[in-house]
């Protein structure tokens, strides 16, 4: 919209950058932690942790695209 600061460019707002960083770190920490716990529970050594990290990163990127990738209108 024309009345938004920065001409309506949502990527120009500093809060968006922190939201993106938070989503990425949150996804990595949450799913990586679940993978680590599954490794400990089942006695594997480094099987579920990388899977959890990949799932967390992919999920976070998906959420970023859904939230910020489509223009409003």
Buried (B, 14 or more C-beta within 10 A) or exposed (E): EEEEEEEEEEEEEEEBEEBBEEBBEBBBEBBBBBBBEBBEEEEEEEEBBEBBBBBBBEBBBEBBEEEBEEEEE
